[in-house]
Amino acid sequence: MSDKLALHGGNPAVSVPVLDHWQPPKEEMKRAVCELIDADFLSGSGTGLPKQFEEQFRQYVGAQYCLSVNHGSTALASAFFAVKVGPGDEFITPTLGYIGTYGGALHMGARPVFCDIDPHTLLADPDDIEKRITPRTKAIVPIHLFGNVCEMDALRDISVRYGIPIIEDAAHAHGAEWDGVKVGNISDVTCFSLQGSPPYGKPICGGEGGLVTTNNREYYERMLVHCHLHRTGITEELTLPEYRELDSQVLGQKWRAHPLALAIAHVTMQSLDYRNAKRTEFRQKVFEALQGMPGIEPVCSYPKAKPAGFYTGHPLVYHPEQLHGLPAQRFVEALKAEGVPVSLYGRKLEHQKTIFRKGFDLWGRGRGPLGGEFLGLPPFEGYKDGDFPQAEKVAGNILHIRPIIEPAEGLVEQIARAFEKVITHHQELL
């Protein structure tokens, strides 16, 4: 290949004028919102469209219970409360993750214990999770990162053997499956986000919002009392002795979703399976086209997993050592110049955040789970480089291809040609 790199004045390899022909259903979204405005239904839960949407999603994943909340992070916070995580407890979650996954538990006084990942799937390593369990471990919190599904057989085995509940962060993975079962109907509690707008927000989105599903009645009622103040019919729903004498104010927090957000989410859910199927088809074609190219490793999925959602895109692991140490940022810069819809995942690993390096006086006056001895927790010892070798190896070298739904004709071939072109001429970029 003798083409000059676009970064150096050559013609871009990707020449299609429009990458994705799919259009968001904006008119349907507008109608759904206007119907609620006309009905003066701008607040409320447990009735009307919010209740209908919860029931629709519950049936979709096959769970017994579903609740909507105002954010994916509050869905996760309510899940921690449901399984009785509290001050002085620990929970395990991958360092390749996001503070929204566990922030609710941190503010409850629980300490995050990070685990390493499988570098080929970018997901929590079950073996490493098991090594980090202590008598204080009260939850295991895997993340179905970028819509890829964690090794749920191994995680459920650990959960059963140690008696530790699983809270799944499925913010990216609406419609994904494990062994033919929808995510949301696999373990103890599963949490989803509704953040963003189509087509590149969360797989089902309404601006802001979240969903949580469970098959456990106690967990369901604990989430109700935790954050569903004045939900319609809440006192009739509370059946367990410790909760049924509470009034409609329950424990005082109101984390319910906005009806307008759920109206938009209801519309975007209608196309979820179609978008997942088309994005899966695009992913397979791109991964097949890139397979075997030096420097590039398409992320794998476990045999029983059916990825979906694909929030942020289809991940690739870049191996700079195979291209004479060419930095990932420079590699991505050249690909973008060629017209490839690619980005570099730029977040730090969680254990590299300052609060987990140095600790943090969460509540002041030396109190909290990231300081000295706290309610049975030993003094917090900060993490350091080398603690998570697999995650640290790939951090900074994760690329994302935009999750195209209806690609322009020839786009996959042009993307592959762009990668081949940049790889062939990579020494010119050093």
N, C-alpha and C positions, 0 to 999 in steps of 0.2 A: 504494500500500500504506500503510494507516494504522495497522497493528498497532504497539503500543508495544513497544520492545525489552525482551526478558526481563531484561536487565541493569538496566532501569529499572522493573521490576515487571510487565511484560507476560507473556503466556503464551508458553512456548517453542515454536518452530516445529516441533521434532522431538518428537513425542509418543508414538512407539512404545515399549512397555515394555521390549522386548529388541531390541538392534540386530542381533545375529548369532545365528542359531539353530544354527550348527555347534558340535558338541561334540568336544573332543579324545578320542582313543581311550585313555582312561586305564586301562581294564581290560586291554586288550591290552598296554599298556606294563607294567603290573604283572606279568602272566603272563610276559612276555619276561624281565624282571629276575629273577623268582623261579626260572625255569628255570635260569638261570646260577648263582644262589645254590645251588640244589639240586645242581647238577653240580659245585660247588666251583670254578667257572671265574670267578675274580675278578681274574685277571691273566694277560696273555699276548697275543701277536699272531702273525700269520702262520699261524694255524690256527683251526679252529672258527668260531664266529660272526664274529669280527673279519675273518677271511679271506673268509668268505662275503659279508659286507657290502661289503668292498672290491670283490669281483668283481661284485656286483650293481650297484654304482654305476658301475664301469668299463664294464659293458655298457650301462648306461642312457645315459651320455654318448657312448659309442662310442670311448673312448680305449684305447690298448694297455696302459697301466699305471695303477694307482691304489694309493695308500697312505693309511692312516688315521694320524692323530696326535692329540695331546691338546688342541690348540687351533687355531683358524684362523690365529692369528699365528705359531705354530710351523710350520704348513704353509707359510706365506710365507717364514719364515726358512730352511726347508730348501730351498725353491725358489731363493732367492738363492745358497745354497751350491751347488746343482745347476748353476747357470749360471756359477759361479766368480766371483761378486762378492766382493771382498775389500778389504783396507786400501788406501786411496788411490784407490779407484774412485768413480765417480758413477753415479747412476741417476735416472730422471725419473719423477715421479708427480704427480698433480694436487694443488693446494693445497686444494681442496674434497675432503677425504679424512679419514684417520684414522691415528694413529701406529702402530696395530697392523699396518697394511699394510707398513710399512717399518722398524719398530723392529728386526727381526732383522738387517737390513743395516746399520743405524746401529751396532749393537753389534759388527758385523764390521769396522768401521772405514771404511765407505763413506759418502759424503755424499749426502743427498737434494738433488735439484735439482727445485724445484717448477715446475709449468706451470699455465697458465690453463685455463679451461673454456669450453665452448659454453654460453652462458647460457640457451639454450632447452631443452637436454637435461640440463644440469648435469654433463656428462661431459668428460673430458680432451679438449682441443682438439689434434688431430693437427698442425696447422700450427704451433702454439706449441711442441709437443714437438720438432718438427724444428729449430726455431730454437735450442733449448737443448742440442743434441747437441754434445759435444766429444770429443776423442780419449780422454777418460777415461770416457765413458759406456759402461756395461757391461750395462745392462738398462733396459727401458721397462716401467713398471708401471701400466697403466690400472686403474681401479676401475669395475666395473659397479654404480654407486651406486644404491641403492634398487631393484635389479633391472632397471634400464635398461641396455641393452647399448651399449658404446662402438662407435665407427666402426671396425670391425675391418679392413675392406679397406684403409683409409688407414694404419692402424697396421702391418698386415702388410707393406705396401709399404715403409714406412720401415724396418721391421725387416730386410727383405731387402736394400734398397739400402745400408744402413749396417752390416749384419752384427751387429745388436744383438738379442739374444733378448727376447721378451715374456713377462712374468710377469703373468697376469691375476688380480686380486683379485675373485673371484666370491662373496665371503662372503654377499652378498644375493641371489644370482641363480641358485639351483639350478633347473634346468629351462628356463632362458632359451636363446634360439637366435639365431644370426646366419646369415642366408641359408639357413635350413633345417638348420643344423648346431648341435648342442647346444654351449653353452658348456662347456668342458672338453675339447673335441676340435678346437680352432680354432688355437691358437698353441703356443708352446713348453711352458709349464707353467701350470696353472690351479689356484687354491687356493680352497677352500670352508671355511666355518665351520659347526659343529654346535652353536653356543651357544644356550642358552635353552630354553624349553618351549613347546609348541603352545598356542594358535595364533599367538602373537605373537613367538616366538623366531625363529631363523633358519629358512628354509623346510623344511629337514630338521634336526632338532635332537635332542639327547640330554643337555642340561645343559651339557656342555663337550665339545669335540672338533673335529677338522678333517679335511679330505680334500685330497689333491693328486693331479692327473692329468697325464699326459704321454704323448707318443708317441715320446719319445727315450730309447733304452736307457741311454745314458751318464747322462742326467739322473736316470733312475730309480735306477741303481746308486749315484750320488753321494748321493741322498737316503737310500737304505738305509744306507750307511756313516756318514752324518752323524749320524743320530739314532735308529737302530733296533737298539740294543744287545739281544742275545739274542733277536731275532725268530726264531721257529721256521723252520728251513730257510734262514736267511740265507746261510750259506756256500755252499750249493748254487746260490743265486740269483746270486751274484757271479761274473760270467763275464769281465769285462774284465781285462786283465793287471794293471793298477795296483791292482785291488781284490781279486782272487780269492785272494790269499795271506793276506788278513786273517782273523782268527778271529771267533767269534760276538760278541766284544765290540766289533768294528769300531772306530769312533772314540770310543766311550765314552758317548755321550749316549743317554738313553732317553726319547723323546718320544711313546711309543706311547699310543694312546687307551685309555681304560678300557673293558673289555668291557660293563659295565652301561650306559655312555653309548651304545655302539654298538647295544646291544639296543633301547634306546629310539629311537635314530635309525632303525634298521631298520623299526620299526613306523611312525614318522612318514613315512617315505619312501613307504609304501603309498598314502597319500592325496595325495602331492605334486601329481600331474597334475590331480587333481580340484580341489584348492585353488587351484592356479594358474589353471585354466580359470574357476572361479567368481570369483576375485578380478579376473581380466582383464575379465570381463563387467561386474562392478560398477564397475571403473575406467572403462571405456568409457562406461557410462551416466552416471556422475557428471561425467566430463569433458565429455561432450556437453551435459549440463544446465547446466554452468557456463560453457561457451564463450561468449565475447562479453561477459561481465559485466565492468564496469569494475573495475580493480584486481586482477584475477585472471587468471593465465596457466597453464593446465594444462601440465605439462612434456611436451615432445615426445619421440618416439622416432624413430630413423633408419628409413628405409623397409625395410631388410633385417633390422631388429631385431624380435625377439619377446620383450618383457620378461617376467619371471617372478620369483617369489620375493617381491618387494615388501616386504622387511624395512623396518620403521618406517612404511610406508604409501605412499600415492600422493601424490607431491609436486606442489605448486603453487607458482608464483612470485608473490608479492604485490608490487604496484607502488603504494607509498604515494603517489607523486606524482599518481596518478590519483584519489585520494580525499583531496585537500587536505592531504596529508602525515600522515594518520592513522597512528600507529606500528603496526607489525605486532603487537606484544604486545597492544595495546588491541583491535585487530581480532579477534585470536584469542580474547581474553577475552569479547568480545561473542558470537562464534560458539559458544563453549563454553556460555555461558549459555542459548543457544537449543537446546542439546542436540546440537550437531554434534560428532562424534568427531574432533576436529582438534587438532593440536599444532604448536608452533613449533620448528623445528630450531635448537637454540641453540648448537651448537659453533662455536668460532673456526675460521677458516681456519688451515691448518697453518703458513703462513709468519708468522702473527701470534703464534705461541707464543713465549714468552720465549727458549727455547733457539735459535730461528732469528732472533730479533731481535738478541740480544746474543752469540750463540755459547755454547759450553759446553765446559768442560774434562772431556771424557768419562772419561778414564782417569787423570786427575790428572797433575801435573807437566808440564802443557802439551802433553799428547798427545791425539790424536784428530782426527776429521774436521771438527769445528766450532770449531777454534781457529786456530793459526798454520799455517805450511807443514807439510804432513804427507804424506810418501811421494809426492811429486809434485803433490799438491793445493796450489793457491795458498792464502794465508791466507783464512779464511772471512770474507765480508762479509755482515753481517746484512741480512735483508730489511726493507723499509719499506712503509708505506702507498702505494698507487699502483702497486706492482710487478705486480699481477694485477687489472687494472681490471674484467674481466668477472666474476670470482669475487667481488670486493669489492662489486660492484653488487648482487648477489643475496644475499650473506651477511647473515644476520639477517632475511631476508624469504622464507625457504623454509617453507612450510606442508605438513603431512602430514594427509591424510585416512586414518583407520584402514582397513586392508585387509580389508573384510568378505567373508566367504565365502558365507554364506547369509543375506542381508539380510532384515529384516522387510519385509512388504508395505508399500509406500508410502515406504520410507526414503529412496530416492534423491530423490523429489519433495520430501520434507520438508527434506532437506539443501539442495536448490536453493532452496527457499523461504526457508530461514534465511539463506543467503548474500545473496539478493536483499533481504531485510528489513534486514540489517545494512548493506549497501551503500547502500540507500535512505536510511537514517537515520544514515549515518556522521558527519555534521556534529555530531550530538548527542553524539558520543563524543570530540570534539576538546577 
